[in-house]
Amino acid sequence: MDARADIRNFVAERLRDRGNEAPANDRESLVMSGRIDSMMVLEIVSFLETRFNYIVDEHLFDQMDYDSIDSIVRLLGKIAG
């Protein structure tokens, strides 16, 4: 499975865990729309750390980097590239 699919599945599972069954498309704003909160952003960061060996620079942390599946994939691309 590729990174985008892994991230999409993780986000979908967390949304379902919170009773939100509506699928999220890759461009949808999740933070700004209120579908995910700051606690879920931290869950996403933890997932990225575990799954992709992603290390967050707390001085550069911006919650909006995790606003959509597309933005998360772009963020991973920056560290991988």
Backbone bond lengths (Angstrom), bond angles and torsions (degrees), N, CA, C in turn:
res aa  C-N    CA-C-N  psi(-1)  N-CA   C-N-CA  omega(-1)  CA-C   N-CA-C  phi
1 M - - - 1.454 - - 1.528 109.24 -
2 D 1.320 116.84 142.50 1.458 119.50 -178.73 1.535 111.00 -87.34
3 A 1.318 115.72 168.82 1.462 121.72 -175.85 1.525 111.52 -58.57
4 R 1.327 117.20 -44.95 1.469 120.20 -179.25 1.529 110.67 -59.23
5 A 1.312 117.06 -45.16 1.472 120.47 -179.94 1.526 110.89 -65.13
6 D 1.333 117.32 -40.46 1.461 120.55 177.64 1.519 111.17 -60.78
7 I 1.320 116.21 -45.55 1.466 120.81 -179.54 1.521 110.15 -65.90
8 R 1.324 116.75 -45.19 1.468 121.45 179.43 1.524 110.84 -58.45
9 N 1.332 116.87 -44.80 1.463 120.64 179.44 1.521 111.79 -65.64
10 F 1.332 117.34 -41.29 1.460 120.69 179.38 1.529 110.56 -61.99
11 V 1.325 116.52 -47.82 1.471 120.45 179.94 1.529 110.31 -61.97
12 A 1.320 117.32 -44.22 1.465 121.12 -179.95 1.530 111.40 -60.88
13 E 1.332 116.51 -42.19 1.473 120.00 178.31 1.518 111.24 -63.01
14 R 1.326 117.41 -43.22 1.461 120.45 -179.17 1.518 110.87 -66.77
15 L 1.327 116.68 -38.51 1.467 119.31 176.93 1.530 110.35 -63.34
16 R 1.333 117.08 -43.92 1.470 120.65 178.46 1.528 111.07 -62.62
17 D 1.340 116.72 -39.17 1.464 120.51 177.38 1.518 111.93 -58.06
18 R 1.328 115.86 -27.29 1.466 121.58 -179.24 1.531 111.64 -97.96
19 G 1.335 116.52 11.41 1.459 120.70 176.80 1.512 114.32 81.20
20 N 1.304 117.80 13.93 1.458 122.11 -179.43 1.521 108.14 -104.11
21 E 1.312 116.20 96.95 1.464 122.03 -174.59 1.521 113.78 -84.23
22 A 1.318 118.07 -15.04 1.470 120.58 -177.05 1.521 110.08 -65.22
23 P 1.329 117.52 130.11 1.461 119.63 179.69 1.533 110.98 -67.10
24 A 1.313 115.81 150.76 1.466 121.41 176.50 1.524 108.17 -105.47
25 N 1.321 116.04 129.91 1.464 117.36 174.19 1.529 108.31 -85.26
26 D 1.299 117.26 165.20 1.462 121.79 -171.71 1.526 114.10 -65.14
27 R 1.319 117.69 -25.64 1.470 121.08 -178.27 1.514 113.17 -94.60
28 E 1.300 117.75 -12.32 1.464 121.56 -175.04 1.524 112.09 -61.34
29 S 1.313 115.23 134.67 1.459 121.41 175.09 1.529 108.55 -75.39
30 L 1.310 116.27 113.89 1.461 120.72 -176.51 1.523 112.28 -91.87
31 V 1.311 117.08 -38.49 1.467 120.88 179.41 1.523 109.68 -74.49
32 M 1.316 116.08 -52.88 1.467 120.34 -176.86 1.522 112.34 -62.75
33 S 1.328 117.21 -30.31 1.466 120.16 179.70 1.523 111.75 -80.51
34 G 1.335 115.91 -12.92 1.464 119.56 -178.90 1.516 113.91 86.95
35 R 1.334 117.53 4.23 1.468 119.51 179.52 1.517 111.58 -69.07
36 I 1.334 116.99 -31.18 1.457 119.74 173.42 1.526 108.63 -125.95
37 D 1.323 115.28 149.45 1.457 120.79 179.25 1.523 110.02 -111.12
38 S 1.315 116.04 -176.63 1.461 119.98 -176.62 1.522 112.31 -63.17
39 M 1.317 117.87 -31.55 1.466 120.58 177.63 1.530 110.56 -65.81
40 M 1.315 116.15 -39.99 1.465 118.69 178.77 1.520 110.75 -70.63
41 V 1.331 118.00 -33.26 1.465 120.01 174.82 1.529 108.92 -58.97
42 L 1.332 117.11 -42.31 1.466 120.08 178.06 1.526 111.44 -64.50
43 E 1.328 117.37 -36.06 1.465 120.64 175.42 1.531 110.22 -63.23
44 I 1.314 116.60 -40.35 1.466 120.91 178.26 1.523 109.84 -64.22
45 V 1.330 117.21 -44.35 1.464 121.10 178.46 1.524 109.92 -59.78
46 S 1.316 116.93 -44.56 1.471 121.07 179.04 1.531 110.69 -61.26
47 F 1.330 116.87 -42.79 1.461 121.42 176.63 1.528 110.91 -59.74
48 L 1.329 116.99 -45.31 1.464 120.93 -179.72 1.526 111.07 -63.86
49 E 1.321 116.56 -38.42 1.465 120.32 177.78 1.522 110.72 -62.07
50 T 1.323 116.07 -45.07 1.455 121.29 -177.42 1.526 111.99 -72.73
51 R 1.312 116.57 -48.61 1.473 121.37 -172.39 1.522 113.20 -77.47
52 F 1.353 116.70 -36.25 1.464 120.11 -172.09 1.529 113.18 -121.35
53 N 1.320 117.58 10.30 1.473 122.07 -177.11 1.528 111.47 55.37
54 Y 1.313 115.64 35.04 1.460 123.30 -179.70 1.525 109.11 -76.50
55 I 1.327 116.85 133.55 1.458 121.49 178.11 1.525 108.19 -117.07
56 V 1.323 115.74 123.88 1.459 121.20 -179.11 1.519 109.55 -85.94
57 D 1.313 116.13 128.82 1.461 121.08 171.31 1.523 105.96 -88.29
58 E 1.320 115.75 105.16 1.463 119.38 -173.74 1.524 112.92 -60.42
59 H 1.325 118.38 -22.99 1.460 120.64 178.23 1.528 111.77 -75.31
60 L 1.319 116.55 -22.22 1.461 121.04 -179.50 1.525 112.53 -108.18
61 F 1.328 117.53 6.19 1.462 121.65 -176.54 1.523 110.73 -64.06
62 D 1.305 115.34 128.94 1.455 122.17 175.72 1.523 107.61 -136.40
63 Q 1.311 116.34 116.08 1.464 121.77 -178.37 1.523 111.72 -53.40
64 M 1.326 117.77 -30.02 1.461 120.83 -177.85 1.528 112.21 -69.82
65 D 1.336 118.19 -16.54 1.462 120.48 174.01 1.526 111.03 -65.86
66 Y 1.326 117.16 -14.62 1.461 123.13 -177.47 1.527 111.05 -113.80
67 D 1.327 117.00 20.72 1.463 122.10 -173.90 1.522 113.69 -74.62
68 S 1.313 117.64 -24.81 1.466 119.95 179.53 1.526 108.83 -146.16
69 I 1.298 115.52 165.27 1.464 119.53 176.32 1.530 109.05 -62.63
70 D 1.324 117.37 -40.90 1.471 120.56 177.17 1.524 111.68 -58.48
71 S 1.339 117.69 -44.19 1.469 119.74 -177.83 1.525 111.27 -68.18
72 I 1.317 117.78 -33.68 1.472 121.00 177.63 1.527 109.73 -67.40
73 V 1.330 116.55 -43.06 1.472 120.69 179.48 1.528 109.29 -64.11
74 R 1.333 117.74 -41.47 1.474 120.67 176.91 1.520 110.96 -60.33
75 L 1.326 116.24 -42.38 1.462 121.40 179.13 1.525 110.42 -60.29
76 L 1.312 117.18 -45.80 1.463 120.58 177.78 1.522 111.03 -62.58
77 G 1.321 117.27 -37.62 1.457 121.67 178.31 1.511 112.16 -62.57
78 K 1.327 117.31 -35.92 1.460 121.44 178.89 1.522 111.29 -64.03
79 I 1.338 116.65 -40.09 1.453 118.40 -177.97 1.523 111.01 -80.07
80 A 1.319 116.64 -30.23 1.465 119.65 -179.89 1.527 110.84 -77.12
81 G 1.328 115.36 -29.56 1.466 119.44 -175.85 1.475 110.37 -89.80
